[in-house]
Amino acid sequence: MPSLDQALRAALAARENLLGELHAQSTDCYRLFHGSQEGAPGLTVDRYGPQLLVQSFHQPLEASDLHSIVSNVETYLGQPLLLVYNDRSKGNSRIDRDPALFQADDAALEDLVGREWGLNYRVRGRHAGQDPLLFLDLRNARGWVKANSAGKSVLNLFAYTCGVGLCAAAGGAREVTNLDFAQGNLVVGRENGALNPELPTMQFIQSDYFPAIRQWADLPISSRRGQKLPNYPRLQPRQFDLVFLDPPAWAKSAFGTVDLLRDYQSLLKPALLATAEGGTLVCCNNLAKVEMSEWRAQVLRCAEKLGRPVQDCQVIAPAPDFPSHDARPPLKTLILQL
Ligand SMILES: C[S@@+](CC[C@H](N)C(=O)[O-])C[C@H]1O[C@@H](n2cnc3c(N)ncnc32)[C@H](O)[C@@H]1O
């Protein structure tokens, strides 16, 4: 088994060409070390613009390993970065658990800006949520949206911090609607909009997925066992030219359960109905244990049964900063032409 130092050097060397391409396209947010595939399961090292974000998921790092990561990366990139180390192996990852091991500088915890596909994104090393504000494995899908949104009405479902919506706006979309039930995530989405003042403004809808998509799809909203439903925004039935569906692996609300393993159809069906004839639905499944071939077959079958057969189906794979030696990346993305 190679040492962490050796594994990290190999990972950096393997990214030589990719980083050249990313820098040329104004991207400075990427994964530098993907531990599960590159020799240290439970460890990730990401660059977010001026920040270096190290995260451990299984056990805390030794101080010597943390120092070795920083010096290897800074030497390789030829510039200093602001280090944030979040140990996610125990409950709260938003603190310096062992100040003797590491204490983040104030400058590293300030609001920073990272770039991807020429757009600015808010970077915050610690915030109310656990995950960074931009999911890096979705970069290629965001790039596809930017290249394929001109003149379209775009709906970004489970929008999080609205990166997909921002790419649609930058790609010339006629209108962009971002939907998420978490107000805090949409606030960051608005910040991302403000960080790119040359772009047209986007719409933000704070709502649970199920009532919103079912209204757009002109389907009834049913309560479970006759229970009274919480309030939800009223929306008119309509369709969008490009719909992007990237749900979390599992989430439960009063309106329904998001379950990417057992019930993708409940998410997919109304999203298909809310996509215009001749339009495009991009859908994702980030659950590692779901096989691409089985999921794709399920998606195509569901569209067929609904009378919205898929005319063409393409895959968007994550970029090589998320290597996958068995060619089965956890994040699977399909472009469905309807
Ligand atoms: C995996 S993230 C989606 C990532 C996002 N598509 C992106 O581009 O980065 C999951 C998001 O779904 C939202 N969410 C989870 N359950 C939801 C529900 N029932 N209705 C609306 N939003 C939901 C969360 O607030 C979170 O922002």
The ligand as a Tripos MOL2 file, in Angstrom:
@<TRIPOS>MOLECULE
LIG
   27    29     1     0     0
SMALL
NO_CHARGES

@<TRIPOS>ATOM
      1 C1        -28.1000   16.6400   -3.6120 C.3       1 LIG1
      2 S1        -28.6750   18.2850   -3.3460 S.3       1 LIG1
      3 C2        -28.9970   18.6970   -4.9950 C.3       1 LIG1
      4 C3        -27.7730   19.2000   -5.6840 C.3       1 LIG1
      5 C4        -28.0420   20.2340   -6.7140 C.3       1 LIG1
      6 N1        -28.8760   19.7370   -7.7810 N.3       1 LIG1
      7 C5        -26.8070   20.8870   -7.2700 C.2       1 LIG1
      8 O1        -26.8170   21.2850   -8.4370 O.co2     1 LIG1
      9 O2        -25.8140   21.0250   -6.5550 O.co2     1 LIG1
     10 C6        -30.2200   18.0600   -2.6050 C.3       1 LIG1
     11 C7        -31.0950   19.3200   -2.4700 C.3       1 LIG1
     12 O3        -32.4380   18.8580   -2.4050 O.3       1 LIG1
     13 C8        -33.1560   19.6340   -1.4870 C.3       1 LIG1
     14 N2        -34.3240   18.8250   -1.1030 N.ar      1 LIG1
     15 C9        -34.3500   17.6320   -0.4700 C.ar      1 LIG1
     16 N3        -35.6100   17.1600   -0.3680 N.ar      1 LIG1
     17 C10       -36.4170   18.0690   -0.9830 C.ar      1 LIG1
     18 C11       -37.8210   18.1550   -1.2210 C.ar      1 LIG1
     19 N4        -38.6550   17.1990   -0.8210 N.pl3     1 LIG1
     20 N5        -38.2780   19.2130   -1.8940 N.ar      1 LIG1
     21 C12       -37.4550   20.2010   -2.3170 C.ar      1 LIG1
     22 N6        -36.1150   20.1840   -2.1070 N.ar      1 LIG1
     23 C13       -35.6010   19.1280   -1.4500 C.ar      1 LIG1
     24 C14       -32.1720   19.9640   -0.3970 C.3       1 LIG1
     25 O4        -32.5490   21.1430    0.2950 O.3       1 LIG1
     26 C15       -30.8830   20.1370   -1.2110 C.3       1 LIG1
     27 O5        -30.6840   21.4830   -1.5620 O.3       1 LIG1
@<TRIPOS>BOND
     1     1     2 1
     2     2     3 1
     3     2    10 1
     4     3     4 1
     5     4     5 1
     6     5     6 1
     7     5     7 1
     8     7     8 2
     9     7     9 1
    10    10    11 1
    11    11    12 1
    12    11    26 1
    13    12    13 1
    14    13    14 1
    15    13    24 1
    16    14    15 ar
    17    14    23 ar
    18    15    16 ar
    19    16    17 ar
    20    17    18 ar
    21    17    23 ar
    22    18    19 1
    23    18    20 ar
    24    20    21 ar
    25    21    22 ar
    26    22    23 ar
    27    24    25 1
    28    24    26 1
    29    26    27 1
@<TRIPOS>SUBSTRUCTURE
     1 LIG1         1 GROUP 0 **** ****
